[in-house]
């Protein structure tokens, strides 16, 4: 991505820990590779990037990230095809989104050449951690935290940009049932809902735990003003199949501009499926369910790709969705993963070779 090579200082581990990892029994996000990419912002500029052994950080208790939540992140994946070539999926979108999130949180944007050179160098170093076979991948977590030692309520003057990696298997959440939110909100107009700000996710944990206590795995969030419109599902964008049409909410300052979401919308159009990107009312989906017109609900995101939803509750009413022999969810997951693993053609240029 850069015309000139970036000088990245590389310090390798003396011995890899890869032999200690059972790749057939991975818990998502619990095992990390040997190295990480780090780059500090100080004196008004991003400094020389480094790749170092994965290790704890030494950070002051007064660092602003602990007090004012200046932190953003991304979620990406790398895949290995049958020829041992490594691919990423739409990484330009992740790069633009982390900088969009940073801008909203008053964090300096990260240089594009640093991002791509650091990412590709790290992935080449960790290539043995990316296993072949559909479902296997390397989850990539770029993030930025405020590190200045100061507790006055103002933006930090220093930051740390880090990329860590975690091997992942095919994500299966089992049968998922959800609550439509009636009281709590994920984001409000004018807020930071569209950013991948760390606090967005921390704020979801309590209401989601209440849903768990009622036997539901996740919440589909509604708009903060009226709770009449369906917006996102936990950490995923949400889709509804009513009849043969696909419905999803438009992005705005409350809703994350999901990369998987954008890909699903394009694949639907490629398959001749009608897509309506508009506000979706709770009452509309409940009425469609009563009539038998609601065929599917599914979430879309990096970790699970597509996560089908088996039923929902709202206002004390419970609805189970019918099993679909030829579901949109399975169609889109198959087509997306075939592109990601270099199995099928990539007509939209989404694959990025490392």
Beta strands, then each sheet from edge to edge (+ up, - down):
strand 1: 9-10
strand 2: 35-42
strand 3: 45-46
strand 4: 50-53
strand 5: 71-73
strand 6: 76-80
strand 7: 86-89
strand 8: 137-146
strand 9: 159-168
strand 10: 176-180
strand 11: 218-222
strand 12: 229-233
strand 13: 236-242
strand 14: 245-248
strand 15: 275-277
strand 16: 280-281
strand 17: 294-301
strand 18: 305-314
strand 19: 317-320
strand 20: 351-353
sheet 1: 1+ 4+ 2- 3+
sheet 2: 1+ 4+ 2- 9+ 8- 5+
sheet 3: 1+ 4+ 2- 9+ 8- 6+ 7- 20+
sheet 4: 15+ 14+ 13- 12+ 11- 10- 18- 17+
sheet 5: 15+ 14+ 13- 12+ 11- 10- 18- 19+
sheet 6: 15+ 14+ 13- 12+ 16-
end
